[in-house]
Amino acid sequence: MRVNVDRDRCCSSGMCVLNVPEVFDQDDQDSLVRLRQTSYRPDQFADLRLAAQLCPGGAITVSEDGPASDGDGAAGAGGEEAVGRAGA
């Protein structure tokens, strides 16, 4: 599983943090979504899918499989941030 967040679409509602606090966080300066983990356990998959569905800005996308995206945890081009995949 791969999780991507698009900080340009984030509206800082915090729904992701409320639902999966071990994976999502909000930046202290701008309150935009940040990922806390680079890999995900199978017991987190349903919660990650729910966080993506509940995100009012559509800033979270979850892919069931695929290669992990390069990234160092900082926002990339277009404000996207990608971190790891399950079992990585």
C-alpha distances in whole Angstrom, upper triangle without the diagonal:
4,7,10,14,17,20,22,21,21,24,24,24,22,20,17,19,20,17,15,18,16,13,15,19,21,23,27,29,27,25,22,19,17,14,15,12,11,8,7,9,9,12,10,8,11,12,9,10,14,14,13,15,18,18,21,21,18,16,13,10,7,6,4,5,7,9,9,11,15,16,18,17,20,20,20,22,22,21,17,15,12,10,8,5,5,8,9
4,7,10,13,16,19,18,18,21,21,22,20,19,15,17,20,17,15,17,15,12,14,17,19,21,24,26,24,22,19,16,14,12,13,11,9,8,8,11,12,14,12,10,13,13,10,11,14,13,12,15,17,16,20,19,16,14,11,8,6,5,6,6,7,8,7,8,12,12,15,14,16,16,16,18,18,17,13,11,8,7,6,4,7,10,10
4,7,10,13,16,15,14,18,17,18,16,15,12,14,17,15,12,14,13,10,10,14,16,17,21,22,21,19,16,12,11,9,11,10,9,9,9,12,13,15,12,10,12,12,8,9,12,10,9,13,14,13,16,15,13,10,7,6,5,6,9,10,10,11,9,9,12,12,14,12,14,14,14,16,16,14,11,9,6,6,7,7,9,13,12
4,7,10,12,12,12,15,16,17,16,15,12,15,18,16,14,16,15,12,11,13,15,16,20,20,18,17,13,10,10,9,12,11,11,12,12,16,17,18,15,14,15,14,11,12,14,12,10,13,15,12,15,13,11,8,6,5,6,8,12,12,12,12,10,9,11,11,13,11,12,11,11,13,12,11,7,6,4,6,9,10,13,16,15
4,6,9,8,8,12,12,14,13,13,11,13,16,15,14,15,15,11,10,11,12,13,17,17,15,13,10,7,8,8,12,12,12,14,15,18,19,20,16,16,17,15,12,13,14,11,9,13,13,10,13,11,9,5,5,6,9,12,15,16,16,16,13,12,13,12,13,10,11,9,10,12,11,8,6,5,6,9,12,13,16,19,18
4,5,6,7,10,12,14,14,15,13,15,18,18,17,17,18,15,13,13,13,13,17,17,14,13,9,8,9,11,15,16,16,18,18,22,23,24,20,19,20,18,15,15,16,14,11,14,15,11,12,9,8,5,7,8,12,14,18,18,18,18,16,13,15,13,15,12,11,8,9,10,8,6,4,6,8,12,15,16,19,22,21
4,5,5,8,9,12,13,14,13,14,17,18,17,17,18,15,12,12,10,10,14,13,10,10,6,6,8,11,14,16,17,19,20,24,25,25,22,21,22,20,17,18,18,15,13,16,16,12,13,10,10,7,9,12,15,17,21,22,21,21,18,16,17,14,15,12,10,7,9,10,8,5,6,7,11,13,17,19,22,25,23
4,6,8,11,13,15,16,15,17,20,21,20,20,22,19,16,16,13,13,16,15,11,12,9,10,12,14,18,20,20,23,23,27,28,29,25,24,25,22,19,20,20,17,15,17,17,13,13,9,10,8,11,13,17,19,23,24,23,23,21,18,19,17,17,15,13,9,11,10,7,5,7,10,13,16,20,22,25,28,26
4,6,9,11,13,14,13,16,18,18,19,19,21,18,15,15,14,14,17,16,13,12,9,10,12,15,18,20,21,23,23,26,27,27,23,22,22,20,17,17,17,14,12,14,13,10,9,5,7,5,9,11,15,18,21,23,23,23,21,19,20,18,20,17,15,12,13,13,10,8,9,11,14,17,20,21,24,27,26
4,6,8,9,11,10,12,15,16,16,16,18,16,12,12,10,11,14,14,10,9,6,7,10,13,16,18,19,21,21,24,25,25,21,21,21,18,16,16,16,13,11,13,12,8,8,5,7,5,8,12,15,18,22,23,23,24,22,20,21,18,19,16,15,12,14,15,12,10,10,11,14,16,20,21,23,26,26
4,6,8,10,11,13,14,16,17,17,20,18,14,13,11,12,14,14,10,9,7,9,12,15,18,21,23,24,24,27,28,27,23,23,22,20,18,18,17,14,13,14,12,9,7,6,9,8,11,15,18,21,24,26,27,27,25,23,24,22,22,19,18,15,18,18,15,13,14,15,18,20,23,24,26,30,29
4,5,8,9,10,12,14,15,14,17,15,12,10,8,9,11,11,8,6,5,7,11,14,16,19,21,23,23,25,26,25,22,22,22,18,17,18,17,13,14,15,12,9,9,9,11,10,12,16,18,22,25,27,27,28,25,24,24,22,22,18,17,15,18,20,17,14,15,15,18,19,22,24,25,29,28
4,6,8,9,10,12,13,13,17,16,12,11,9,12,14,15,12,9,9,9,13,15,17,20,22,24,23,25,26,24,21,21,20,17,16,17,15,12,13,13,10,8,8,9,11,11,12,16,18,22,25,27,28,29,27,25,27,24,24,20,20,19,21,23,20,17,17,18,20,21,24,24,26,29,29
4,5,5,6,9,10,10,13,12,9,8,7,11,12,14,12,8,8,8,11,12,14,17,20,21,20,22,23,21,18,19,18,14,14,15,13,10,12,13,10,8,10,11,12,11,12,15,17,21,23,25,27,27,25,24,25,23,22,19,19,18,21,23,21,18,17,17,18,19,21,22,23,26,26
4,5,5,6,9,10,13,12,9,10,10,14,16,18,16,12,11,10,12,13,15,17,20,20,19,20,21,19,16,16,15,11,11,12,10,7,9,10,7,6,8,10,11,11,11,14,15,19,21,24,25,27,24,24,26,24,24,20,21,20,22,24,22,19,18,18,19,19,21,21,22,25,26
4,5,5,6,7,10,8,6,8,9,13,15,17,15,12,11,8,10,10,12,13,16,16,15,17,18,16,13,13,13,9,8,10,9,5,8,10,8,7,10,11,11,10,9,12,13,16,18,21,22,23,21,21,22,20,20,17,18,17,20,22,20,17,16,15,15,15,17,18,18,21,22
4,5,5,5,8,8,5,6,7,11,13,16,15,11,11,8,9,10,10,13,16,17,15,17,18,17,13,15,15,11,11,13,12,8,11,13,11,10,13,14,14,13,12,15,15,19,21,23,24,25,22,22,23,21,20,17,18,18,21,23,22,19,18,16,17,16,18,19,19,22,22
4,6,6,10,10,9,9,11,14,16,19,17,14,14,12,13,13,14,16,19,19,17,18,19,17,14,15,14,11,12,14,11,9,12,13,11,11,13,15,16,15,14,17,17,21,22,25,27,28,25,25,27,24,24,20,22,22,25,27,25,22,21,20,20,19,21,21,21,24,25
4,6,9,9,9,11,13,16,18,21,20,16,15,13,14,13,14,15,17,17,15,15,16,13,10,12,11,7,8,10,8,6,10,11,9,10,13,15,15,15,13,15,15,18,19,22,24,25,23,24,26,24,24,20,22,22,25,27,25,22,21,19,19,18,19,19,18,21,22
4,6,6,6,9,12,15,18,20,19,16,15,12,12,10,10,11,14,14,11,12,13,11,8,10,10,6,7,10,9,7,11,13,11,12,15,17,16,15,12,14,13,17,17,20,22,23,20,21,23,21,21,18,20,20,23,25,24,21,19,17,16,15,16,16,15,18,19
4,5,5,6,10,13,15,18,18,14,14,11,11,10,9,10,14,14,13,14,16,14,11,13,14,10,10,14,13,10,13,16,14,14,17,18,18,16,14,16,16,19,20,22,24,24,21,22,23,21,20,17,19,19,22,25,25,21,20,17,17,15,17,17,17,19,20
4,6,8,12,14,16,20,19,16,16,13,11,9,7,7,11,11,10,11,14,12,9,12,14,11,11,14,14,12,15,18,17,16,20,20,20,18,15,17,16,19,19,21,22,22,19,20,21,19,18,15,18,19,22,25,25,22,20,17,16,14,15,15,14,16,17
4,7,11,13,16,19,18,15,14,10,8,6,5,5,9,9,8,11,13,12,9,11,13,10,8,12,13,10,12,15,15,14,18,18,17,14,12,13,13,15,16,18,19,19,16,17,18,16,15,12,15,16,19,22,21,18,16,13,12,10,12,12,12,15,15
4,7,10,13,15,15,12,10,7,6,5,6,8,11,12,12,14,16,15,12,13,14,11,9,13,13,9,11,14,13,12,15,15,14,12,10,13,13,16,18,19,21,21,18,17,18,16,16,12,14,14,17,20,19,16,14,12,12,11,13,14,15,18,18
4,7,9,12,12,9,8,6,5,6,6,10,13,15,15,17,20,19,15,17,18,14,13,16,16,12,14,17,15,13,16,15,16,13,12,15,16,20,22,23,24,23,20,19,20,17,16,12,13,14,17,20,20,16,15,13,14,13,16,18,19,21,20
4,6,9,8,5,5,5,6,8,10,13,16,18,18,21,23,22,19,20,21,17,16,18,18,14,15,18,16,13,15,14,15,13,13,17,18,22,24,25,26,25,22,21,21,18,17,13,13,13,17,19,18,15,15,13,15,15,18,20,22,24,23
4,6,6,5,5,6,6,10,11,14,17,20,21,23,26,25,22,23,24,21,19,21,21,17,18,21,19,16,17,16,18,14,15,19,20,23,26,27,27,26,23,21,21,17,15,12,11,12,15,18,17,14,14,13,15,16,19,22,24,26,25
4,6,6,8,10,10,13,13,17,20,23,24,26,29,28,24,26,27,23,22,25,24,20,21,24,22,19,20,19,21,18,19,22,24,27,30,31,31,30,26,25,24,20,18,15,14,15,19,21,20,17,18,17,19,19,23,25,27,29,28
4,6,8,11,12,15,16,20,22,25,26,29,31,31,27,29,29,26,24,26,26,22,23,25,23,20,20,19,21,18,20,23,25,28,31,32,32,31,27,25,24,21,19,16,14,14,18,20,19,16,17,17,20,21,24,27,29,31,30
4,5,9,11,14,16,20,22,25,25,28,31,30,26,27,28,24,22,24,24,20,20,22,20,17,17,15,18,15,17,21,23,26,29,30,30,29,26,24,24,20,19,16,14,13,16,18,17,13,15,15,18,20,23,26,28,31,29
4,7,9,12,14,18,20,23,23,26,28,27,23,24,24,21,19,21,20,17,17,20,17,14,15,14,16,13,15,19,21,24,27,28,29,28,25,23,23,20,19,16,14,14,17,19,18,14,15,15,18,19,22,24,26,29,28
4,7,10,13,16,18,20,21,24,26,25,21,22,22,19,17,19,18,15,15,17,15,12,13,11,13,10,12,15,18,21,24,25,25,25,22,20,20,17,17,13,12,11,14,16,14,11,12,11,14,16,19,21,23,26,25
4,7,10,12,14,17,17,20,22,21,18,18,19,16,14,16,15,12,12,15,14,10,12,11,12,8,9,12,15,18,21,22,22,22,19,18,18,15,15,11,11,10,13,16,14,11,10,9,12,13,16,18,20,22,22
4,6,9,11,14,15,18,20,20,17,18,19,16,14,16,17,13,13,17,16,13,16,14,14,11,10,13,15,17,20,21,21,20,17,15,16,13,12,8,9,9,12,15,15,11,10,8,10,10,13,15,18,20,19
4,6,8,10,11,15,17,17,14,15,17,14,11,14,15,12,13,16,16,14,17,16,15,12,10,12,13,15,17,18,18,17,14,13,14,11,11,7,10,10,13,16,16,13,11,8,8,7,10,12,14,16,15
4,7,9,11,13,16,16,13,15,17,15,13,16,17,14,15,19,19,17,20,19,19,16,14,15,15,17,19,19,20,19,15,15,16,13,12,9,11,13,16,19,20,17,15,11,11,9,11,13,14,16,15
4,6,7,10,14,14,11,13,16,14,12,15,17,15,16,19,19,18,22,21,20,17,14,15,14,16,16,17,17,16,13,14,14,12,11,9,13,15,17,20,21,18,16,12,10,7,8,10,10,12,11
4,7,10,13,15,13,13,17,16,13,16,18,16,17,20,21,20,23,22,20,17,15,15,13,14,15,14,14,13,9,10,11,10,10,9,12,14,16,19,20,18,15,11,9,5,5,7,8,9,8
4,7,10,12,10,11,14,14,12,15,17,16,16,20,21,20,24,23,21,19,15,15,12,13,13,12,13,12,10,12,13,13,13,12,16,18,19,22,23,20,17,14,11,7,5,5,5,6,6
4,7,8,6,7,11,11,9,12,14,14,15,17,19,19,23,22,20,18,15,14,11,12,11,12,14,14,12,14,16,16,17,15,19,20,21,24,24,22,19,16,13,10,8,6,4,7,8
4,5,5,7,10,11,10,13,15,15,16,19,20,21,25,25,23,21,18,17,14,14,13,13,16,16,15,18,20,20,20,19,22,23,25,27,28,26,22,19,17,14,12,9,6,7,10
4,5,5,8,10,10,12,14,15,16,18,20,21,25,25,23,22,18,17,13,13,11,12,15,17,16,19,22,22,23,22,25,26,27,29,29,27,24,21,18,16,14,11,7,9,12
4,6,7,8,10,11,13,14,16,17,18,20,24,25,23,22,18,18,15,16,14,16,19,20,19,22,24,24,25,23,26,27,28,31,30,28,25,23,20,18,16,13,10,12,15
4,6,5,6,9,10,11,12,14,15,17,20,21,19,18,15,15,12,13,12,14,17,19,17,19,22,21,22,20,23,23,25,27,27,25,22,19,17,15,14,12,9,12,14
4,5,5,6,9,10,11,13,14,16,19,20,18,17,13,12,9,10,9,12,15,17,16,18,21,21,22,20,23,23,24,26,26,24,21,19,16,14,13,11,9,12,14
4,5,5,6,9,10,11,12,14,18,19,17,17,14,13,10,12,11,14,18,20,19,21,24,24,25,23,25,25,26,28,27,25,22,21,19,17,17,14,13,16,18
4,5,5,6,9,10,10,12,16,17,16,15,12,13,11,13,13,16,19,21,19,21,23,23,23,21,23,23,25,27,26,23,21,19,18,16,16,15,13,16,18
4,5,5,6,9,10,11,15,15,13,13,9,9,7,10,11,13,16,18,16,17,20,19,20,18,20,20,21,23,22,20,17,15,14,13,13,12,11,15,16
4,5,5,6,9,10,14,15,12,12,9,8,6,9,10,13,16,18,17,18,21,21,23,20,22,21,22,24,22,21,18,17,15,15,15,13,13,17,18
4,5,5,6,9,12,14,12,13,10,10,10,13,13,17,19,22,21,21,24,24,25,22,24,23,24,26,24,22,20,19,18,18,18,17,16,20,21
4,5,5,6,10,11,10,10,7,9,9,13,14,17,19,21,19,20,22,21,22,19,20,19,21,23,21,19,17,16,15,15,17,16,16,20,21
4,6,5,9,10,7,8,5,6,7,10,12,15,17,19,18,18,21,20,21,18,20,18,19,20,19,17,15,14,14,15,16,15,16,20,20
4,6,8,10,8,10,8,9,9,13,14,18,20,22,21,21,24,24,25,22,23,22,23,23,21,20,18,18,17,18,20,18,19,23,24
4,6,9,8,10,9,11,12,16,17,21,23,25,23,23,26,25,26,22,23,22,23,24,22,20,18,19,19,20,21,20,21,25,25
4,6,5,7,7,9,12,15,18,21,22,24,22,21,24,22,23,20,20,18,20,21,18,16,15,16,16,18,20,20,21,24,25
4,6,8,10,12,15,18,21,24,25,26,25,24,26,24,26,22,22,20,21,22,19,17,17,18,19,21,23,23,24,28,28
4,5,8,11,14,17,21,23,24,25,23,22,24,22,23,20,19,17,18,18,15,14,13,15,17,19,22,22,24,28,27
4,6,8,11,14,17,19,20,22,20,19,21,20,22,19,19,16,17,17,14,13,12,14,15,17,19,19,21,25,25
4,7,10,13,17,18,19,20,18,16,18,17,18,15,15,13,14,14,12,10,9,10,11,14,17,17,20,23,22
4,7,10,13,15,16,17,15,15,17,16,17,15,15,13,15,16,14,12,10,10,10,12,14,14,16,20,19
4,7,10,12,13,14,13,13,16,16,18,16,17,15,15,16,15,14,11,11,10,11,13,12,14,18,18
4,6,9,10,13,12,13,16,16,18,16,18,17,17,18,18,16,13,12,10,11,11,10,11,15,15
4,5,7,10,10,11,15,16,19,18,20,19,18,19,19,18,15,14,11,12,11,9,10,14,14
4,7,10,11,14,17,19,21,20,22,22,21,23,22,22,18,17,14,14,12,9,9,12,13
4,7,9,11,15,17,20,19,22,22,21,22,22,22,18,17,13,13,10,8,8,11,11
4,6,9,12,15,18,18,20,20,19,20,20,21,17,16,12,12,10,8,10,12,11
4,6,9,12,15,16,18,18,17,18,20,20,16,15,11,11,8,8,10,11,10
4,7,9,12,13,15,15,14,16,18,17,14,12,8,7,5,6,9,10,8
4,6,10,11,12,12,11,13,14,14,11,9,6,7,7,9,12,14,11
4,7,9,11,11,10,12,14,14,11,9,7,8,8,11,15,16,12
4,6,7,8,8,11,13,12,10,7,6,7,9,12,16,17,14
4,6,8,9,12,15,13,12,9,8,8,10,14,17,18,15
4,7,9,12,14,11,10,6,7,7,10,13,16,18,15
4,6,10,12,9,9,6,9,10,13,17,20,21,19
4,7,8,5,5,5,8,11,14,17,21,23,20
4,6,5,5,6,8,11,14,17,21,23,20
4,5,6,8,11,14,17,20,23,26,23
4,6,9,12,15,18,21,24,27,25
4,7,10,13,17,19,23,25,23
4,7,10,13,16,19,22,20
4,7,10,13,16,19,17
4,7,9,13,15,13
4,7,10,12,10
4,7,9,6
4,6,5
4,5
4
